[in-house]
Structure formats: structure tokens, C-alpha cells
Amino acid sequence: MAGSREIRNKIKSVKNTQKITRAMEMVAASKMRKAQERMKKARPYGEKIRNVAAHMSRANTEYRHPFLIERDTVKKIGIIVITSDKGLCGGLNTNVLRKTLSQMKIWNNEGEQIEACCIGNKGLGFMSRIGANITSQVIGLGDTPDIARLIGAVKVVLDGYTQDQFDRVFIFYNRFINTMKQQPVMEQLLPLTDEVMQSENQIDAKAKTSWDYIYEPEAKSVIDDIMVRYVEALIYQAVAENMASEQSARMVAMKAASDNAGNVIDELTLIYNKSRQAAITKELSEIVGGAAAV
């Protein structure tokens, strides 16, 4: 059994760690509320531009945007992997990266080439370790996602699809379900399909009617801008969802760490008391034995 001094030092060390995890839990809880509010505020814009893009995709115009055209063959795939910049958030990044790696293996077996755009330091490090072809990257987004910082890396992927460098584009991220549950998902970003562009409450016969807008100055320039803004809104929403998931997962992980530290402290305290009691009993026995010998 370890000595009393070693046990006291270990208890002190675990208590210091518990203070850190509790502080991180409270910070994550505060950031989680802000991230959830930011995610919810982005949804109305995403819903509106989704409806506009859905109507434009079925509009009676002679021009059809490349994002809406399905490719006959798929030889090269672009992926956008969204992860966090920091760790200590449980299995959040591990789950989405495991899903990404599993799908990449399927595509490699089918002979399809893959290029990755990494948003987040954890995803960038993982893709670098497995030797993936990384076309663009964004790290250090902080607690507030900025669309201006995302546009550069995203534009590389969008231009690649427009220039036939990619036949399909997929996005991987963690969807926020609730505080206790975050779901890793894979969504097809390009080409845009009716299922993606229609919201759940508008997939009906009325939403599928064909009608058109009046364009000014011309249909091509307006549709080009709208479609690019729409895809950027999808990616921004995915980043906001992933950040809300990150803070929720970190809060839960730090709470579990604090609880485990408390259990360890209780066990070490019990061991320390037993060790101290054994030492006192030993001293009393030596005193009694010495007195008896005299």
C-alpha cells in the first residue's frame, strides 16, 4: 500500500484536475447556449434561400446552372470534412472521421479519386495522417463562424465542380440533435437535388409546381449568384451545427470527467483513511508491546 504522503499528493492532484474540468464544463455550457442561438438564427435565412433555389431549379428558363446538372459518370469526388479545432469533446470528431474514412474506402474500392476540403484542425490532422489529397483548408475559426473565412476554401471546391474537376461533392459534419446527442451525417452537396433544396414542410404537390421569376438584369447572372450563395449557406449552417455539437459534447465530457474525478477522490480518501488507521494501530501496538516488555 502506498504511503500516506503519496496518497495525499494524488488526492490533491485529482482535486486540481477536477477544478479544471468543472471550469471547462461551465465555459462549454455558456458557449453551447450561444452556439445554439447562432444556429437557430441562421435557419430562417437557410430556409428562405432553399425555397428560392428550389423554385428556380424548376423554373421555365433556358439556362440551367451547373450545380443542378447530374453527371453521367462519377470518377472524382470532392468532400468537405467539418470538425472542431480543439479536442476534449468526447467522441465527436472520432465519429464523423470514422464515417468519412468508411465512405472513402468504399469510393476507393470503386476506383473513384477523392480530394478533401478540411474545415477544422482535427479533420486536417486526420486527413494529413492518412495521406489524403487536401485541396483547401480552414482552421482557427474560433467560437463564432465567419462566412468570409469559409468562402475561400469553399470556392475551391465549387469552382472545381463547375470546371468538371469533381463529379460529386459531399459534406461530412455533426448534426445537432440535442444536448446529449450529436449525429455524424454525410450529405450530397453537389449536384443539388430536389430533396436537398426542399424543406420538409414543403415537399408536396404545391411545392412541385413550375413557375418562374422575373430576372433583372438577366437570368444567368442572377441564378449563378443565388446558387453559389445557397451552397455557401448550406456549408455555413453545417459549420454552425457542428460548433453547437462541439460545445454540447464538451460540456457532457467535462461533466463526466468531473464526476469520475469525484469518484477517484472518494476511493483515494478511503484508502488514505485505512492507511492512516493502520499506521496508528501499528504505533499503538509498538507502544503496548514496549510497555509490556518493561
Secondary structure, DSSP 8 states (H G I E B T S, - for coil): ---HHHHHHHHHHHHHHHHHHHHHHHHHHHHHHHHHHHHHHHHHHHHHHHHHHHHHHTS--S---GGG---S---EEEEEEE--SS--STTHHHHHHHHHHHHHHHHHHTT-EEEEEEESHHHHHHHHHTT-EEEEEE---TTS--HHHHHHHHHHHHHHHHTTS-SEEEEEEEEEEETTEEEEEEEEEES--HHHHS-GGG-STTTT-------SS-HHHHHHHHHHHHHHHHHHHHHHHHHHHHHHHHHHHHHHHHHHHHHHHHHHHHHHHHHHHHHHHHHHHHHHHHHHH-
